[in-house]
Amino acid sequence: MSRLKSLLQEKPEDHSLLMMQQQIAQLRSQLSQRLEHNSQSIQQQLGQLLGHVNQRLKENADVLSQTQQNLGERLDNAARVVGNVQRSLGGLEEANRKIYEVGKDIASLQEILRAPKLRGGLGEYFLEELLGQVDACIVAVPTEAHEAVAVAALEHGVHVLVEKPIAPALDAADRILAAAARNQRIVQIGHVERFNGALRACEAYLDAPLFVESHRLAPFGPRGTDVAVVLDLMIHDLDLVLSLMRREVTSVAAVGVPVLTHSPDIANARLEFEGGGVANLTASRVSLERMRKIRFFQRSGYISLDLAAGTGEYLRVRDGSFELGTPFNAAHLDEIIERVPLRGDGREPLGVELERFISAVKGEMPVAVTGEEGRRALAVALEIIRHIEANVMARNLA
């Protein structure tokens, strides 16, 4: 540096000094160009990122209707289309298609909002803008975020349909219910199996079941692995059993095994109910094939349902054809046993669920699956998980 200063102080007539000054000027020019280039590159990358976000938002809005370039106008248009879908639930097929497309677009938007530099500002703005323009919404975010989103919606005076489970913990569920009560808004829980056609078809034949057995099996997939299989899959059948038995659970026993994740991926639970009655539930997300079956054993007969197919049958003794303890020929069993086919009305359970939610919002029907029922299912599910963890710990200490 001292050498450079001495050269700069020499007489300008010196040829070497001129050369040095020219080189310094060139370096300054190159540095300036490089800085300008880097600045342009950064601006271009930021422009591309913002362009990508705007393009994603535009694609989301295009699914529903024509949109404007301004983000606020996009949100306006999205809210109008959601309102149109709600008003036109008479054509459930078209409504379901639009809801499915919206779901895909929201999933894409969530991927954008998960970027660390976008999370917060844009995400909060998007949520605040939406909640200010709708009367009801569906909370279908990861379970850990149910409380934050549901409470925010309720505090804005928005009715909510919260995907199952209601929350990851009971205190979070209680805060959701408190926000609903404080703002006099509806909370419905998305236990969609309640609206399965086969289940609705069998309700007329249910008569105080003494034993219930369910199997809910699925191949492994990344969705839902943020929680144990009990909260991911088994909770569907827990809700069904609790709603149909209508008795308090007096005893819980459970086992489970983590196979591909850190939480149980396959689990079995045995529930005993007040006044008699047992339920044996099995759920797995590491199976080779899918299965969603539930069976009810009662004094009047036996009900078997294939929830995936939406079909089932009710087997009962024909009136007057048999007395208990009387010998009979197994070859003539069909003369004694009556088979009653059970089949739903063909309506999509998700569509029926949404229809009931909107009817409840309008005050036309009671809430189909209340927040309190969702909390009850969560409480039993967490008790099952507690038993599983205790068994795992006991095995590790053995």
Wavefront OBJ file of the C-alpha trace (Angstrom):
o trace
v 0.000 0.000 0.000
v 2.903 2.413 0.818
v 4.480 1.553 -2.529
v 1.230 2.389 -4.304
v 0.971 5.717 -2.457
v 4.536 6.676 -3.405
v 3.840 5.888 -7.038
v 0.723 8.021 -6.971
v 2.762 10.953 -5.527
v 5.362 10.883 -8.312
v 5.241 13.277 -11.212
v 2.549 12.521 -13.812
v 5.193 12.681 -16.542
v 6.625 9.401 -15.374
v 5.585 6.751 -17.917
v 5.411 3.918 -15.357
v 3.130 6.018 -13.182
v 0.818 6.546 -16.115
v 0.768 2.804 -16.725
v -0.008 2.179 -13.076
v -2.812 4.750 -13.109
v -4.241 3.146 -16.226
v -4.160 -0.275 -14.575
v -5.820 1.111 -11.449
v -8.464 2.753 -13.615
v -9.030 -0.538 -15.426
v -9.316 -2.407 -12.106
v -11.777 0.170 -10.848
v -13.764 -0.147 -14.062
v -13.744 -3.952 -13.853
v -14.720 -3.855 -10.190
v -17.525 -1.430 -10.959
v -18.730 -3.627 -13.830
v -18.569 -6.737 -11.637
v -20.514 -5.048 -8.871
v -23.064 -3.808 -11.379
v -23.291 -7.293 -12.900
v -23.725 -8.924 -9.460
v -26.330 -6.341 -8.553
v -28.194 -7.011 -11.793
v -27.894 -10.757 -11.200
v -29.307 -10.479 -7.669
v -32.110 -8.230 -8.909
v -32.802 -10.695 -11.709
v -32.927 -13.648 -9.258
v -35.224 -11.715 -6.944
v -37.332 -10.773 -9.937
v -37.496 -14.410 -11.020
v -38.483 -15.492 -7.486
v -41.197 -12.857 -7.293
v -42.271 -13.763 -10.802
v -42.477 -17.431 -9.771
v -44.649 -16.557 -6.768
v -46.917 -14.369 -8.895
v -47.128 -17.057 -11.562
v -48.103 -19.692 -8.957
v -50.761 -17.426 -7.519
v -52.060 -16.698 -11.004
v -52.220 -20.421 -11.850
v -54.169 -21.042 -8.623
v -56.657 -18.319 -9.455
v -56.986 -19.388 -13.126
v -58.447 -22.736 -12.015
v -61.444 -20.910 -10.629
v -61.968 -17.944 -12.948
v -60.294 -15.110 -14.752
v -58.055 -13.023 -12.522
v -56.446 -9.621 -12.329
v -52.716 -8.986 -11.976
v -53.008 -7.442 -8.523
v -52.680 -9.862 -5.544
v -55.592 -8.254 -3.720
v -57.835 -8.758 -6.768
v -56.698 -12.399 -7.001
v -57.743 -12.976 -3.392
v -61.070 -11.251 -4.062
v -61.703 -13.511 -7.011
v -60.703 -16.636 -5.073
v -63.157 -15.724 -2.318
v -65.948 -15.176 -4.867
v -65.343 -18.570 -6.456
v -65.315 -20.302 -3.070
v -68.634 -18.595 -2.374
v -69.982 -19.836 -5.719
v -68.887 -23.383 -4.878
v -70.666 -23.153 -1.523
v -73.870 -21.877 -3.146
v -73.847 -24.562 -5.821
v -73.403 -27.658 -3.676
v -76.501 -29.058 -5.336
v -74.133 -30.124 -8.137
v -71.700 -31.916 -5.823
v -69.658 -33.474 -8.591
v -68.638 -30.113 -10.003
v -68.187 -28.690 -6.514
v -65.939 -31.587 -5.518
v -63.860 -31.171 -8.647
v -63.325 -27.497 -7.909
v -62.568 -28.185 -4.256
v -60.041 -30.844 -5.322
v -58.357 -28.376 -7.671
v -58.327 -25.707 -4.980
v -56.758 -28.229 -2.609
v -53.985 -28.969 -5.080
v -53.387 -25.275 -5.603
v -53.338 -24.570 -1.881
v -50.828 -27.393 -1.460
v -48.647 -25.745 -4.118
v -49.003 -22.402 -2.387
v -48.053 -23.977 0.933
v -44.826 -25.227 -0.672
v -44.054 -21.634 -1.700
v -44.906 -20.282 1.743
v -42.620 -22.828 3.401
v -39.579 -21.059 1.888
v -37.826 -19.356 4.841
v -37.546 -15.932 3.151
v -41.237 -15.889 2.245
v -42.667 -17.329 5.423
v -44.238 -14.779 7.707
v -44.786 -11.679 5.591
v -46.495 -13.170 2.540
v -48.034 -16.074 4.486
v -49.561 -13.841 7.131
v -50.749 -11.360 4.525
v -52.369 -14.125 2.497
v -54.117 -15.614 5.565
v -55.266 -12.241 6.895
v -56.625 -11.211 3.502
v -58.523 -14.478 3.040
v -60.033 -14.502 6.518
v -61.293 -11.000 6.001
v -63.303 -12.044 2.962
v -64.916 -15.407 3.835
v -67.605 -16.655 6.229
v -66.237 -20.202 6.582
v -63.044 -22.074 5.788
v -61.426 -25.529 5.849
v -58.295 -25.956 7.970
v -56.256 -28.608 6.140
v -52.722 -27.726 7.233
v -50.275 -30.041 9.088
v -51.668 -31.103 12.465
v -49.143 -29.000 14.398
v -50.559 -25.863 12.719
v -54.261 -26.625 13.325
v -54.494 -24.483 16.448
v -52.786 -21.401 14.996
v -54.859 -21.349 11.808
v -58.178 -22.373 13.384
v -57.921 -19.836 16.222
v -56.944 -17.083 13.771
v -60.008 -17.892 11.648
v -62.344 -18.026 14.642
v -61.034 -14.706 15.974
v -61.916 -13.219 12.557
v -65.476 -14.527 12.975
v -64.982 -17.354 10.463
v -66.587 -20.794 10.939
v -64.061 -23.646 10.565
v -64.009 -27.251 9.381
v -60.805 -28.639 10.928
v -59.264 -31.770 9.422
v -58.785 -34.665 11.815
v -57.361 -34.793 14.373
v -58.611 -31.556 15.872
v -55.118 -30.812 17.265
v -51.924 -32.596 18.335
v -52.690 -32.107 22.055
v -55.706 -31.619 24.317
v -54.708 -28.143 25.489
v -54.483 -27.011 21.857
v -57.930 -28.515 21.202
v -59.289 -26.679 24.254
v -57.974 -23.355 22.954
v -59.699 -23.961 19.610
v -62.993 -24.738 21.357
v -62.601 -21.697 23.626
v -62.047 -19.447 20.597
v -65.177 -20.894 18.973
v -67.262 -20.265 22.084
v -65.829 -16.781 22.552
v -66.664 -15.780 18.981
v -69.867 -17.844 18.712
v -68.626 -19.695 15.660
v -68.943 -23.313 14.514
v -66.155 -25.889 14.698
v -66.731 -29.098 12.751
v -64.104 -31.856 12.692
v -63.261 -33.646 9.448
v -63.958 -37.241 10.460
v -65.135 -37.986 6.938
v -65.908 -41.698 7.563
v -69.029 -40.560 9.447
v -70.454 -39.787 5.989
v -69.474 -43.093 4.348
v -72.480 -44.478 2.480
v -72.069 -48.000 3.852
v -71.979 -46.741 7.427
v -75.073 -44.609 6.891
v -76.834 -47.619 5.372
v -76.103 -49.824 8.407
v -77.133 -47.343 11.106
v -80.726 -48.570 11.023
v -79.532 -52.079 11.960
v -77.081 -51.148 14.725
v -78.332 -52.371 18.085
v -75.915 -51.901 21.002
v -72.894 -53.752 19.526
v -70.999 -55.918 22.003
v -67.845 -56.274 19.924
v -66.396 -54.080 17.176
v -63.382 -54.941 15.066
v -61.734 -52.635 12.526
v -58.765 -52.861 10.158
v -57.420 -49.748 8.445
v -54.299 -50.562 6.445
v -52.392 -48.526 3.860
v -49.029 -48.570 2.059
v -46.416 -46.155 3.315
v -46.508 -42.576 2.068
v -44.946 -39.341 3.306
v -48.276 -37.600 3.999
v -49.383 -37.747 7.617
v -46.085 -39.042 8.999
v -45.747 -35.944 11.202
v -47.931 -37.834 13.702
v -48.244 -41.451 14.886
v -50.446 -43.843 12.900
v -52.978 -43.618 15.757
v -53.595 -39.935 14.939
v -53.110 -40.420 11.204
v -55.372 -43.430 10.512
v -56.758 -45.144 13.609
v -58.521 -41.985 14.766
v -61.072 -42.455 11.938
v -62.235 -45.720 13.507
v -61.918 -44.349 17.026
v -64.383 -41.629 16.126
v -66.774 -44.148 14.537
v -66.650 -46.488 17.534
v -67.091 -43.703 20.084
v -70.008 -42.202 18.176
v -71.757 -45.570 17.735
v -71.111 -47.157 21.142
v -72.234 -43.968 22.959
v -70.585 -45.153 26.179
v -67.524 -44.099 28.130
v -64.234 -45.941 27.644
v -63.235 -47.677 30.900
v -60.062 -49.485 29.839
v -57.372 -49.117 27.171
v -54.649 -51.561 26.119
v -52.410 -50.952 23.125
v -49.236 -51.985 21.331
v -47.444 -50.352 18.432
v -44.234 -50.519 16.437
v -42.252 -47.781 14.654
v -41.103 -49.277 11.350
v -40.187 -46.467 8.943
v -40.622 -43.384 11.154
v -39.806 -42.414 14.735
v -43.439 -42.853 15.817
v -45.602 -46.009 15.671
v -46.417 -46.989 12.063
v -48.583 -49.963 13.018
v -50.753 -50.157 16.113
v -53.446 -52.221 17.766
v -55.746 -51.021 20.527
v -58.353 -52.748 22.663
v -61.023 -50.568 24.256
v -63.523 -51.664 26.895
v -66.702 -49.663 27.394
v -68.884 -48.917 30.375
v -71.724 -51.423 30.695
v -70.044 -53.961 28.408
v -68.707 -53.880 24.903
v -65.216 -54.207 23.431
v -63.565 -52.663 20.376
v -60.409 -54.047 18.770
v -58.804 -51.562 16.345
v -55.823 -52.120 14.044
v -54.161 -49.458 11.908
v -51.058 -49.640 9.726
v -49.380 -47.323 7.224
v -46.712 -49.877 6.239
v -48.951 -52.535 4.664
v -48.677 -53.981 1.176
v -52.356 -53.448 0.427
v -55.141 -51.086 1.405
v -58.003 -52.126 3.646
v -60.772 -50.205 5.413
v -63.126 -52.684 7.039
v -65.171 -52.638 10.217
v -67.424 -55.307 11.760
v -70.099 -55.082 14.457
v -71.224 -58.095 16.499
v -74.491 -57.733 18.388
v -77.279 -59.935 19.760
v -79.474 -59.300 16.725
v -76.820 -60.201 14.153
v -73.530 -59.367 12.507
v -72.685 -56.358 10.319
v -69.652 -56.297 8.015
v -68.697 -53.129 6.121
v -66.092 -52.456 3.456
v -65.656 -48.714 3.898
v -63.349 -48.436 0.885
v -65.971 -49.940 -1.427
v -68.907 -48.339 0.371
v -70.698 -51.692 0.691
v -71.506 -54.289 3.341
v -74.007 -56.827 4.593
v -76.066 -57.541 7.671
v -76.522 -61.174 8.683
v -79.375 -62.017 11.037
v -81.551 -64.965 12.002
v -84.796 -65.057 10.046
v -87.863 -64.359 12.169
v -89.376 -67.570 13.535
v -86.919 -69.841 11.710
v -84.734 -70.825 14.643
v -84.685 -71.012 18.416
v -81.440 -70.776 20.335
v -80.149 -74.251 21.254
v -82.211 -76.039 18.615
v -80.168 -78.492 16.456
v -79.935 -77.507 12.793
v -78.332 -78.697 9.594
v -75.457 -76.470 8.476
v -76.285 -77.307 4.871
v -79.526 -75.411 5.294
v -77.949 -72.383 6.940
v -79.348 -70.056 4.274
v -82.844 -71.033 5.424
v -82.017 -69.695 8.876
v -79.695 -66.774 8.143
v -80.931 -63.738 6.226
v -78.389 -61.635 4.334
v -79.283 -57.969 3.989
v -77.084 -56.145 1.429
v -75.898 -52.731 2.557
v -74.974 -50.096 0.039
v -74.724 -46.347 0.206
v -76.574 -43.890 -1.978
v -73.482 -43.277 -4.125
v -72.840 -39.820 -2.722
v -69.211 -38.846 -2.174
v -68.513 -38.750 1.606
v -66.399 -35.612 1.264
v -69.216 -33.868 -0.575
v -71.740 -34.874 2.093
v -69.357 -33.655 4.793
v -68.995 -30.247 3.127
v -72.736 -30.031 2.555
v -73.407 -30.678 6.239
v -70.789 -28.089 7.231
v -72.399 -25.404 5.075
v -75.868 -26.344 6.354
v -74.585 -25.966 9.920
v -73.039 -22.589 9.091
v -76.396 -21.462 7.698
v -78.162 -22.720 10.828
v -80.175 -25.274 8.851
v -78.747 -28.388 10.574
v -76.731 -29.186 13.710
v -72.968 -29.662 13.432
v -72.326 -33.207 12.187
v -69.072 -33.821 14.101
v -68.650 -31.294 16.880
v -65.381 -29.990 18.235
v -66.160 -31.715 21.531
v -66.490 -35.046 19.707
v -63.189 -34.395 17.967
v -61.570 -33.672 21.331
v -62.986 -36.900 22.781
v -61.522 -38.948 19.932
v -58.199 -37.151 20.401
v -58.209 -37.893 24.143
v -58.646 -41.635 23.555
v -56.046 -41.582 20.761
v -53.486 -39.906 23.029
v -54.226 -42.465 25.757
v -53.547 -45.241 23.224
v -50.256 -43.579 22.266
v -49.348 -43.310 25.965
v -49.880 -47.059 26.410
v -47.828 -47.801 23.290
v -44.946 -45.638 24.521
v -45.099 -47.294 27.953
v -44.881 -50.744 26.338
v -41.953 -49.674 24.150
v -40.124 -48.291 27.201
v -40.806 -51.484 29.144
v -39.375 -53.598 26.310
v -36.279 -51.389 26.134
v -35.697 -51.765 29.884
v -36.207 -55.535 29.832
l 1 2 3 4 5 6 7 8 9 10 11 12 13 14 15 16 17 18 19 20 21 22 23 24 25 26 27 28 29 30 31 32 33 34 35 36 37 38 39 40 41 42 43 44 45 46 47 48 49 50 51 52 53 54 55 56 57 58 59 60 61 62 63 64 65 66 67 68 69 70 71 72 73 74 75 76 77 78 79 80 81 82 83 84 85 86 87 88 89 90 91 92 93 94 95 96 97 98 99 100 101 102 103 104 105 106 107 108 109 110 111 112 113 114 115 116 117 118 119 120 121 122 123 124 125 126 127 128 129 130 131 132 133 134 135 136 137 138 139 140 141 142 143 144 145 146 147 148 149 150 151 152 153 154 155 156 157 158 159 160 161 162 163 164 165 166 167 168 169 170 171 172 173 174 175 176 177 178 179 180 181 182 183 184 185 186 187 188 189 190 191 192 193 194 195 196 197 198 199 200 201 202 203 204 205 206 207 208 209 210 211 212 213 214 215 216 217 218 219 220 221 222 223 224 225 226 227 228 229 230 231 232 233 234 235 236 237 238 239 240 241 242 243 244 245 246 247 248 249 250 251 252 253 254 255 256 257 258 259 260 261 262 263 264 265 266 267 268 269 270 271 272 273 274 275 276 277 278 279 280 281 282 283 284 285 286 287 288 289 290 291 292 293 294 295 296 297 298 299 300 301 302 303 304 305 306 307 308 309 310 311 312 313 314 315 316 317 318 319 320 321 322 323 324 325 326 327 328 329 330 331 332 333 334 335 336 337 338 339 340 341 342 343 344 345 346 347 348 349 350 351 352 353 354 355 356 357 358 359 360 361 362 363 364 365 366 367 368 369 370 371 372 373 374 375 376 377 378 379 380 381 382 383 384 385 386 387 388 389 390 391 392 393 394 395 396 397 398
